[in-house]
Amino acid sequence: MDFRCFGSLDLDVPPAGAILVGDNAQGKTSVLEAICVLIRLHSPRTHRMGTLARIGSGGFGLAGAPWGCERQVRHSREGLLLKADDEPRASKSAYLADGGLVVWMGNEDLELIRGPGEGRRRYLDFIGAQIDAAYRRSWSRYRRALQAKNLLLKEGRPRDAEILSYEEILVEHGTVLMETRARLIDELAPLAAAAQRGVSGTDEALTLHYLPASGPDLRESMLQARERETRLRQAVVGPHRDDLALRLRGMPAADFASEGQQRTIALALKLAQGKLLESRGGKAPIYLMDDIFGELDPGRRNALMNHLPPHAQKWMTTTHLDWLQETPQLGEIGRFKVSGGKCEADRAP
């Protein structure tokens, strides 16, 4: 394995999932992170695969059988080796084409409501990349072209022809991102509103609105922004500046919702994500829930569990199990103690 603090780890988990119990900084979150990387080649904690390897190891390897398909991910100085049912996959896209789906839930989700737009864009991107190969491809190509354009703008000397060539790529793939995000938000909005009412136990109206950073014609928006971009030496229009507006009872949630309401909105967004992934992806995602239950009162905790698909596998981390007796919906879920980079089955009642 050699992943984060784990030299090796072998877990046999029941279909319902697992609860990982232990003090902070013992490796609980790293187990969830490893699952996310195995399924989606994505870590919610870093963009750099190399940082996931245990110090001094030079690489890591992960293997598991989600949805009955053996998946393998190995990362080393030579690059990334990917297999599915022992058949090599030549690219990330090929590996992900028939892979699984993931919903990550953590206390950092509060930043979806009160943080900058980058977090809300990542929320949309993670959904789009899981259910739409065209979105995943356009997102990757848009990012590379944007980086190249910004490097040219930073040089501060005329490079108009080269900039225009990259803008053609940005327009082509940026338009795909904008159109797909608009559709995703239309689909997410009623799901999030229903989850908000269910978890809060009130008739709080949650609404989602797409805020594109450019007009309907991306090429025209870039043309109008050219002088400003030259002056600022950076690209200022395009989907890399989009945002998602969240309103509770018609008011901006970041400004007027209490912390409890914001926490509920964050849960509603992730529950909506799970329902959309299942309806569009054809299978229930795995829910990875990092230390969220201790922050919820019993009512919200039970409402959350009632909204999770009973057939979906759930992985949870927690520092204590005091809340577990008040949460009967977990079924035959496995329990494991995590301490010092080791994980052992906990057979305590």
C-alpha positions as CSV (number, residue, x, y, z in Angstrom):
1,M,0.0,0.0,0.0
2,D,2.5,2.7,1.2
3,F,-0.3,5.2,1.2
4,R,-0.1,8.2,3.6
5,C,0.7,6.7,7.0
6,F,-0.1,3.1,6.1
7,G,2.6,0.7,5.1
8,S,0.0,-2.0,4.5
9,L,-3.7,-2.4,5.1
10,D,-6.1,-5.2,4.2
11,L,-9.8,-4.8,5.1
12,D,-12.7,-7.1,4.6
13,V,-15.8,-4.9,4.9
14,P,-19.5,-6.0,4.8
15,P,-21.7,-4.6,2.0
16,A,-23.2,-2.0,4.3
17,G,-19.7,-0.4,4.8
18,A,-17.6,0.5,7.8
19,I,-17.2,2.9,10.7
20,L,-13.6,3.9,11.5
21,V,-13.1,5.0,15.1
22,G,-10.0,6.6,16.5
23,D,-8.4,9.8,17.7
24,N,-7.5,12.6,15.4
25,A,-4.4,12.2,13.2
26,Q,-4.4,8.4,13.3
27,G,-5.1,7.7,9.6
28,K,-9.0,7.5,9.5
29,T,-9.4,10.1,6.8
30,S,-6.5,8.5,4.8
31,V,-8.6,5.3,4.4
32,L,-11.4,7.3,2.9
33,E,-9.0,9.1,0.7
34,A,-7.5,5.8,-0.6
35,I,-11.0,4.6,-1.5
36,C,-11.6,7.9,-3.4
37,V,-8.3,7.6,-5.3
38,L,-9.0,3.9,-6.1
39,I,-12.4,4.7,-7.5
40,R,-12.1,8.1,-9.1
41,L,-8.3,8.8,-9.3
42,H,-9.0,11.8,-7.2
43,S,-8.1,13.0,-3.7
44,P,-10.2,15.6,-2.0
45,R,-7.1,16.7,-0.1
46,T,-4.4,17.2,-2.8
47,H,-4.0,17.5,-6.6
48,R,-0.6,15.9,-6.5
49,M,-0.5,12.1,-6.6
50,G,3.1,12.0,-5.5
51,T,2.3,13.4,-2.0
52,L,0.0,10.5,-1.2
53,A,2.9,8.0,-1.0
54,R,4.2,7.1,2.5
55,I,7.4,9.1,3.2
56,G,10.4,7.2,1.9
57,S,8.4,4.7,-0.1
58,G,8.7,6.2,-3.6
59,G,5.1,5.3,-4.5
60,F,1.9,3.6,-3.5
61,G,-0.5,0.8,-4.6
62,L,-4.2,0.4,-4.0
63,A,-6.5,-2.5,-4.9
64,G,-10.1,-3.3,-4.1
65,A,-13.3,-4.7,-5.6
66,P,-16.0,-2.1,-5.5
67,W,-19.2,-3.3,-7.3
68,G,-17.5,-6.7,-7.8
69,C,-14.8,-5.3,-10.2
70,E,-11.2,-5.6,-9.1
71,R,-9.5,-2.2,-9.5
72,Q,-5.8,-1.5,-9.1
73,V,-4.0,1.8,-8.9
74,R,-0.2,2.0,-8.7
75,H,1.8,5.3,-8.6
76,S,5.5,5.5,-8.8
77,R,8.3,7.6,-10.3
78,E,7.6,5.8,-13.6
79,G,4.0,7.1,-13.6
80,L,0.5,5.6,-13.1
81,L,-0.4,2.0,-13.7
82,L,-4.1,1.3,-13.8
83,K,-5.9,-2.1,-14.1
84,A,-9.5,-3.3,-14.0
85,D,-10.1,-7.0,-13.5
86,D,-6.4,-7.5,-14.1
87,E,-6.7,-5.8,-17.6
88,P,-4.4,-2.8,-18.0
89,R,-6.1,0.5,-18.8
90,A,-4.1,2.8,-21.0
91,S,-5.4,6.1,-19.6
92,K,-7.3,7.7,-16.8
93,S,-10.3,8.1,-19.0
94,A,-10.3,4.4,-19.9
95,Y,-10.0,3.5,-16.2
96,L,-12.8,5.8,-15.2
97,A,-15.1,4.9,-18.1
98,D,-16.6,1.9,-16.3
99,G,-15.6,2.8,-12.8
100,G,-17.7,3.7,-9.8
101,L,-19.1,6.9,-8.2
102,V,-18.3,8.7,-5.0
103,V,-19.8,11.2,-2.7
104,W,-17.4,12.8,-0.2
105,M,-18.9,14.5,2.9
106,G,-16.8,16.3,5.5
107,N,-16.8,19.3,7.8
108,E,-15.0,21.3,5.2
109,D,-18.2,21.2,3.2
110,L,-19.2,24.3,5.1
111,E,-16.9,26.1,2.7
112,L,-19.4,25.3,-0.1
113,I,-21.7,27.9,1.5
114,R,-19.4,30.5,3.0
115,G,-16.2,30.0,1.1
116,P,-15.0,31.4,-2.3
117,G,-16.4,30.3,-5.6
118,E,-13.6,27.8,-6.2
119,G,-15.1,25.3,-3.8
120,R,-18.5,25.4,-5.5
121,R,-16.9,25.0,-8.9
122,R,-15.1,21.9,-7.6
123,Y,-18.4,20.6,-6.4
124,L,-19.9,20.9,-9.8
125,D,-16.8,19.6,-11.5
126,F,-16.7,16.5,-9.4
127,I,-20.3,15.7,-10.4
128,G,-19.8,16.4,-14.0
129,A,-16.5,14.5,-14.3
130,Q,-18.2,11.4,-12.8
131,I,-21.2,11.2,-15.1
132,D,-20.0,12.8,-18.3
133,A,-16.8,11.8,-20.1
134,A,-17.2,14.8,-22.4
135,Y,-17.2,17.1,-19.4
136,R,-14.1,15.5,-18.0
137,R,-12.3,15.8,-21.3
138,S,-13.3,19.5,-21.7
139,W,-12.4,20.3,-18.2
140,S,-8.9,19.0,-18.6
141,R,-8.3,20.7,-22.0
142,Y,-9.8,24.0,-20.8
143,R,-7.4,24.0,-17.8
144,R,-4.4,23.4,-19.9
145,A,-5.3,26.1,-22.4
146,L,-6.1,28.5,-19.6
147,Q,-2.7,27.9,-18.0
148,A,-1.0,28.5,-21.4
149,K,-2.9,31.7,-22.0
150,N,-2.1,33.1,-18.6
151,L,1.6,32.4,-19.1
152,L,1.5,34.3,-22.3
153,L,-0.4,37.2,-20.7
154,K,2.1,37.4,-17.9
155,E,5.0,37.9,-20.3
156,G,3.7,41.4,-21.0
157,R,4.6,41.5,-24.7
158,P,2.4,41.1,-27.7
159,R,1.6,37.4,-28.4
160,D,-1.8,38.0,-30.0
161,A,-1.7,35.1,-32.5
162,E,-0.7,32.5,-29.9
163,I,-3.3,33.9,-27.4
164,L,-6.0,33.7,-30.1
165,S,-5.1,30.1,-30.8
166,Y,-5.6,29.2,-27.1
167,E,-8.8,31.1,-27.0
168,E,-10.2,28.9,-29.7
169,I,-9.6,25.9,-27.4
170,L,-11.0,27.8,-24.4
171,V,-14.2,28.8,-26.3
172,E,-14.8,25.2,-27.6
173,H,-14.3,23.5,-24.2
174,G,-15.5,26.3,-22.0
175,T,-18.8,26.3,-23.8
176,V,-19.2,22.6,-23.0
177,L,-18.5,23.3,-19.3
178,M,-20.9,26.2,-19.2
179,E,-23.8,24.3,-20.9
180,T,-23.2,21.2,-18.7
181,R,-23.0,23.2,-15.5
182,A,-26.3,24.9,-16.3
183,R,-28.0,21.5,-16.8
184,L,-26.4,20.1,-13.7
185,I,-27.7,22.9,-11.6
186,D,-31.2,22.6,-13.1
187,E,-31.2,18.9,-12.1
188,L,-29.6,19.5,-8.6
189,A,-31.9,22.3,-7.6
190,P,-35.1,20.3,-6.8
191,L,-33.0,17.5,-5.2
192,A,-31.2,19.9,-2.9
193,A,-34.4,21.7,-2.0
194,A,-36.1,18.4,-1.0
195,A,-33.1,17.3,1.0
196,Q,-33.0,20.6,2.7
197,R,-36.6,20.3,3.8
198,G,-36.1,16.7,4.9
199,V,-32.9,17.2,7.0
200,S,-33.9,20.5,8.5
201,G,-37.5,19.4,9.3
202,T,-38.7,22.8,8.2
203,D,-40.1,24.3,5.0
204,E,-36.9,26.3,4.4
205,A,-36.7,27.0,0.6
206,L,-33.2,26.4,-0.7
207,T,-32.6,27.6,-4.3
208,L,-29.6,27.1,-6.6
209,H,-28.7,29.5,-9.4
210,Y,-25.9,29.3,-12.0
211,L,-23.8,32.5,-12.1
212,P,-21.7,32.3,-15.3
213,A,-18.6,34.5,-15.4
214,S,-19.3,35.5,-19.0
215,G,-22.2,36.2,-21.2
216,P,-23.9,33.5,-23.4
217,D,-21.3,34.1,-26.1
218,L,-17.9,33.1,-24.6
219,R,-15.9,34.3,-27.6
220,E,-17.6,37.7,-27.6
221,S,-16.9,38.0,-23.8
222,M,-13.2,37.3,-24.3
223,L,-13.1,39.9,-27.1
224,Q,-14.6,42.5,-24.9
225,A,-12.3,41.6,-22.0
226,R,-9.1,41.6,-24.1
227,E,-7.9,45.1,-23.0
228,R,-8.6,44.4,-19.4
229,E,-6.8,41.0,-19.6
230,T,-3.8,42.6,-21.2
231,R,-3.7,45.2,-18.4
232,L,-4.2,42.7,-15.6
233,R,-2.0,40.0,-17.3
234,Q,-4.5,37.2,-16.6
235,A,-7.7,35.7,-18.1
236,V,-10.7,37.3,-16.4
237,V,-13.7,35.7,-18.2
238,G,-14.6,32.1,-18.6
239,P,-16.0,29.2,-16.6
240,H,-12.9,29.2,-14.3
241,R,-14.7,32.2,-12.7
242,D,-18.2,30.7,-12.6
243,D,-20.1,30.5,-9.3
244,L,-23.2,28.8,-7.8
245,A,-25.6,31.1,-5.9
246,L,-27.2,29.5,-2.8
247,R,-30.2,31.2,-1.3
248,L,-32.2,30.2,1.7
249,R,-35.7,31.7,1.8
250,G,-34.6,34.0,-0.9
251,M,-31.6,35.4,1.0
252,P,-27.9,34.7,0.3
253,A,-27.0,31.7,2.5
254,A,-23.5,32.8,3.2
255,D,-24.7,36.1,4.7
256,F,-28.1,35.2,6.4
257,A,-28.1,31.5,7.2
258,S,-27.0,30.4,10.7
259,E,-24.2,28.0,11.1
260,G,-26.7,25.2,11.7
261,Q,-28.6,26.1,8.6
262,Q,-25.3,26.3,6.6
263,R,-24.4,22.8,7.9
264,T,-27.7,21.5,6.7
265,I,-27.4,23.2,3.3
266,A,-24.0,21.5,2.9
267,L,-25.6,18.1,3.7
268,A,-28.4,18.9,1.2
269,L,-26.0,19.6,-1.6
270,K,-24.1,16.3,-1.0
271,L,-27.3,14.3,-0.8
272,A,-28.5,15.9,-4.0
273,Q,-25.2,15.0,-5.6
274,G,-25.6,11.4,-4.5
275,K,-29.2,11.2,-6.0
276,L,-28.1,12.8,-9.3
277,L,-25.0,10.5,-9.6
278,E,-27.2,7.4,-9.0
279,S,-29.9,8.5,-11.5
280,R,-27.4,9.5,-14.2
281,G,-24.7,6.9,-13.5
282,G,-26.9,3.9,-13.0
283,K,-25.5,2.8,-9.7
284,A,-25.5,4.0,-6.1
285,P,-22.3,5.9,-5.2
286,I,-20.1,5.0,-2.2
287,Y,-20.6,7.6,0.5
288,L,-17.4,8.6,2.3
289,M,-18.3,10.6,5.4
290,D,-15.4,12.1,7.3
291,D,-16.2,12.9,10.9
292,I,-19.5,14.7,10.3
293,F,-21.8,12.9,12.8
294,G,-20.4,14.4,16.0
295,E,-21.4,17.8,14.8
296,L,-25.1,16.9,14.1
297,D,-28.0,16.7,16.6
298,P,-29.9,13.4,16.7
299,G,-32.7,14.8,14.5
300,R,-30.5,16.0,11.7
301,R,-28.3,12.8,12.0
302,N,-31.3,10.5,11.6
303,A,-32.8,12.7,8.8
304,L,-29.5,12.4,7.0
305,M,-29.4,8.7,7.3
306,N,-33.0,8.4,6.1
307,H,-32.0,10.3,3.0
308,L,-29.0,8.0,2.2
309,P,-29.8,5.1,-0.1
310,P,-30.1,2.0,2.2
311,H,-28.4,-0.1,-0.5
312,A,-25.4,2.2,-0.8
313,Q,-22.1,1.4,0.9
314,K,-21.1,3.9,3.5
315,W,-17.7,4.6,5.1
316,M,-17.6,6.9,8.1
317,T,-14.9,8.2,10.4
318,T,-15.5,9.3,14.0
319,T,-13.6,9.9,17.2
320,H,-16.3,8.3,19.3
321,L,-19.5,6.2,19.0
322,D,-21.7,7.9,21.5
323,W,-24.1,8.9,18.7
324,L,-24.3,5.4,17.2
325,Q,-27.1,4.2,19.6
326,E,-29.3,7.0,18.3
327,T,-28.8,6.1,14.7
328,P,-30.5,2.7,14.0
329,Q,-30.4,2.9,10.2
330,L,-26.8,1.8,9.8
331,G,-27.6,-1.9,9.7
332,E,-24.8,-4.5,9.7
333,I,-22.0,-2.0,9.3
334,G,-18.4,-3.0,10.1
335,R,-16.5,-1.3,12.9
336,F,-12.7,-0.8,12.9
337,K,-10.3,0.9,15.3
338,V,-7.7,3.1,13.7
339,S,-4.5,4.0,15.7
340,G,-1.0,4.9,14.6
341,G,-1.5,3.9,11.0
342,K,-3.1,0.5,11.8
343,C,-6.7,-0.5,11.4
344,E,-8.2,-3.5,13.2
345,A,-11.7,-4.9,13.5
346,D,-13.5,-3.7,16.6
347,R,-15.9,-6.4,17.8
348,A,-17.2,-4.4,20.8
349,P,-20.9,-4.0,21.0
